[in-house]
């Protein structure tokens, strides 16, 4: 079983995400959380998809789009670092990605389908990752990361945003 990453394998600001990930096999955790996340977002009506709990906050559709975009980017980082690419990888501004997206105009089900495809691609990548690749280090956004840390960050990022959806968007 892959061990939880240790401090120094990821930027400190990802600590809270990694702490959200339960103990267990990371690939199984990602599979199980996919089912739960899809269930949450499929239960949201199209009319509620553009709901924002505050004027400056993202809509529900944008949160799911952000989750998808971020997983895609983190998976590319994971691929490159896991394969031994030593080139530093750039950061990204999630607000620019949302502004450049069309998520508010898409049916929520289409965004859910995209999230499912991205997650399945992530899982396939992780299943086929050579054992020696999990501890490889690379630089992304000016911080050192290991391949295994990126897998945990992906899982924790999803859990973080699902918690926000439940607490701030769907309560009441």
C-alpha positions in Angstrom: 0.0 0.0 0.0 1.2 3.5 -0.9 2.1 5.5 2.2 0.7 9.0 2.8 3.2 11.7 1.7 5.4 13.4 4.3 6.1 17.1 4.8 8.6 18.3 2.3 7.0 16.2 -0.5 4.5 19.0 -1.4 3.9 22.7 -0.9 2.7 23.5 2.7 -0.6 25.0 1.4 -1.7 21.5 0.3 -1.4 20.1 3.9 -5.1 20.6 4.6 -6.1 18.7 1.5 -3.8 15.8 2.2 -5.2 15.6 5.8 -8.7 15.2 4.4 -7.7 11.9 2.6 -8.7 8.9 4.6 -6.3 6.0 5.3 -6.3 3.4 2.6 -5.2 2.7 -0.9 -5.2 6.0 -2.8 -6.6 4.5 -6.1 -9.5 2.9 -4.2 -10.1 6.2 -2.4 -10.2 8.1 -5.8 -12.7 5.5 -7.2 -14.9 5.7 -4.1 -14.9 9.5 -4.0 -15.7 9.7 -7.7 -19.0 7.8 -7.0 -19.8 10.1 -4.1 -18.9 13.3 -6.0 -21.0 12.3 -9.0 -23.9 11.5 -6.7 -23.7 15.0 -5.2 -23.5 16.9 -8.5 -26.1 14.7 -10.3 -28.6 15.6 -7.5 -28.3 19.3 -8.3 -31.0 20.7 -10.6 -30.0 22.6 -13.7 -31.7 25.7 -12.2 -29.5 25.5 -9.1 -26.3 24.9 -11.1 -25.6 28.6 -11.4 -26.3 29.3 -7.7 -23.6 31.3 -5.9 -23.7 31.6 -2.1 -22.2 35.1 -2.3 -21.9 37.4 -5.3 -18.1 37.1 -5.8 -18.1 33.3 -5.4 -18.1 30.7 -8.1 -21.3 29.0 -9.1 -21.9 25.3 -8.4 -21.1 24.5 -12.1 -17.9 26.6 -11.8 -16.8 24.7 -8.7 -17.2 21.4 -10.5 -15.4 22.9 -13.5 -12.6 24.1 -11.2 -12.3 20.6 -9.7 -12.1 19.1 -13.2 -9.5 21.7 -14.5 -7.4 21.3 -11.3 -7.4 17.5 -11.5 -6.4 17.6 -15.1 -3.5 20.0 -14.3 -2.3 18.0 -11.3 -2.5 14.8 -13.3 -0.2 16.3 -15.9 2.2 17.3 -13.2 1.9 13.7 -11.8 2.6 12.2 -15.2 5.6 14.4 -15.9 7.2 14.0 -12.5 6.4 10.3 -12.4 8.1 9.8 -15.8 11.2 11.7 -14.6 10.7 15.0 -16.4 13.1 17.4 -14.6 11.7 20.6 -16.2 10.1 22.9 -13.7 6.3 23.1 -14.2 4.4 26.4 -14.1 1.6 27.3 -11.7 -1.8 28.3 -12.8 -4.4 30.9 -11.7 -7.7 29.1 -11.1 -9.7 32.3 -11.4 -8.3 32.9 -14.9 -9.3 29.3 -15.8 -12.9 29.9 -14.6 -13.1 33.3 -16.4 -11.9 31.6 -19.6 -14.4 28.7 -19.2 -17.9 28.3 -20.4 -19.1 26.3 -17.4 -22.0 28.6 -16.5 -23.5 28.0 -20.0 -23.1 24.2 -20.0 -25.6 21.7 -18.7 -24.4 20.5 -15.3 -24.6 16.9 -16.5 -22.0 17.7 -19.2 -19.6 19.0 -16.6 -20.2 15.9 -14.5 -19.4 13.7 -17.5 -16.2 15.6 -18.1 -15.2 15.2 -14.4 -15.9 11.4 -14.7 -13.6 11.1 -17.8 -10.8 13.1 -16.2 -11.0 11.1 -13.0 -11.0 7.8 -14.9 -7.9 9.0 -16.8 -6.2 9.9 -13.5 -7.0 6.4 -12.1 -5.6 4.7 -15.2 -2.5 6.8 -15.0 -2.0 5.9 -11.3 -2.7 2.2 -11.8 0.0 2.0 -14.4 2.6 4.1 -12.6 5.8 2.1 -11.9 6.5 1.6 -8.2 9.8 3.5 -8.4 8.0 6.5 -9.8 5.9 7.2 -6.7 8.8 8.9 -4.8 10.2 10.8 -7.8 10.4 14.6 -7.1 9.9 17.5 -9.4 9.2 21.2 -9.2 5.7 22.6 -9.9 4.8 26.2 -9.2 8.2 26.7 -7.6 7.7 23.9 -5.0 9.0 20.4 -4.9 6.4 17.7 -5.2 6.5 13.9 -5.3 4.3 11.8 -7.5 2.5 10.3 -4.5 1.9 13.7 -3.0 0.2 14.8 -6.2 -2.1 11.7 -6.0 -3.1 12.7 -2.5 -3.5 16.3 -3.4 -5.9 15.4 -6.2 -8.0 13.3 -3.7 -7.9 16.0 -1.0 -8.8 18.8 -3.4 -11.9 16.9 -4.4 -12.9 16.2 -0.8 -12.3 19.9 0.1 -14.6 21.2 -2.6 -17.3 18.6 -2.0 -17.3 19.7 1.7 -17.8 23.3 0.6 -20.6 22.4 -1.8 -22.4 20.6 1.0 -21.9 23.3 3.6 -22.2 26.5 1.6 -24.3 25.7 -1.5 -26.7 22.8 -0.6 -27.5 23.4 3.1 -31.1 24.2 3.8 
